[in-house]
Amino acid sequence: MSPAAGKSPAPKGRYTFKKSERLRRRSEFSALFHSGKRIHSEYLTVILSTNPSGERRLGLVVGKKVGKAAVRRNRMKRLLREFFRLNKDRLPASQDILIVARKDFSFMKYRDLCSELEKVLAGRMKA
């Protein structure tokens, strides 16, 4: 691939983040809110539930209350998506994961966020 083309080739393998791995519908979010198991940390609430699709799916909620500027909210979502993308093989299959931001963590480094999420998901992640 030449740099002049302007596009990089699509990544292959476990490091991709497919659309089927995202929670998209309001009904999926509300079902998780009502029936999921909650785990809290200082900055995040993680809600877990099994799903029949056989795939790990991620949903994110970062409201204006948490970060008033869209730039901050988008950075938080990017960091959370990146954690999921790189660690999805370590998470249990057939699992819906909803991550709700409780406080602004846009100032955090990626490795700090990873350690916080690993503490929250400690019993569920494979080594």
N, C-alpha and C positions, 0 to 999 in steps of 0.2 A: 504494500500500500504506500503510495507516494504521499508525502506531506502536502503536495500541491492540491490533491483531491479534496482536502478539507474534512473528510469523514474518516473515522477510524472503523475498522471492521467490528462487527458485533461480537461481544464476548460469548464464549461457549462454556458449558459446564456448570459447576455449582455456584459460580460467582455471578450468575445472571439473576435478575429480579423480574419474573414474568408477571403479566397482568392478572393471571389466575391466582397469584399468591397475595393479592390485595383484597381487603374487605372494601366493598364499594357501596353496597346498598344500605339504605337507612334501616331496613328490616334486619340485616345482619348485625349492624351496630346495636340496635335496640335489644335484639335477642341476647347478645353478649352482655350488655349492661344489666339485663334482668336475671340471667341464669349463670353467669360466669363466676369463677372463683377469683377474688381480689387479693393482690399482694401489694403492699404499700412500701414506699421508700421516701426519702426526704423530697426528692424532685419528681418522682413518677408513681403512678398507680398502674399496675399491670393486671389485666383481666384475662383469664384463660378459660377456654372451654373446648371440648372435643367437637369435631365436625365430621360429617359423613363423606366428605369429598376425598379424603385420603391425602390431602395436601396441607402443608403449613400455610396459614394465611395471616397477614399483618394488617392491622388497622391503627391509625394514629389520630389522636385528638390533641390539638394544640390551639387553645382558644385565645382570644384577644385579652382575656384577663391575665394570662400568663406572660405574654409578650405583646406590648402595644404596637410595636413596629413589625410589619410583615417580613422584613429582612430577618429579624430575630426568630420569628416563628418558623420561617422556611429553613433556617439553619438548623434549628432543633429537629425538624422533620427529616432533613438530610442526614443528620447524625444517626437518628434512630433507624432509618432505612438502611444505612450502611452497616450498622451493627447486625441487623436482620440478614442482610445479603451475605455477609461474611460468616455468620454463625448459624445459618438455618439448618445445616446438616447436624448440628449439635442439639437442636431442639427436637422435641418429640413430633412424630408424624401425626397427621390428622388433628392438628391443633389450631384453633383460632386464637390469636394473640392481639389484644387491644392495649395499646400503651397510651395513657392519658397523662399529659404533663401537668404537674401541680404547681411548679415554680419555674421561673425563668432559669434555664441552664445553658443559655446560648454562649456564656462566657467560658464554659468548661471545655477542656481538651477532649479529644475523642477517646483517648485511653482512660480518662477519668470516668467518662460516661460508660465505657465498656465495663469497668470494674463495678460500677453501681448496678448495671443491669445483670451482671453475672452474680452479684450478691442476691438480687431479687429472684433470679431464676435458678438459684444454686442447686436445688434438688431435681431440676428438670433438664438440665444441660448435661450432655455426655462429655466426658473428658477428652 
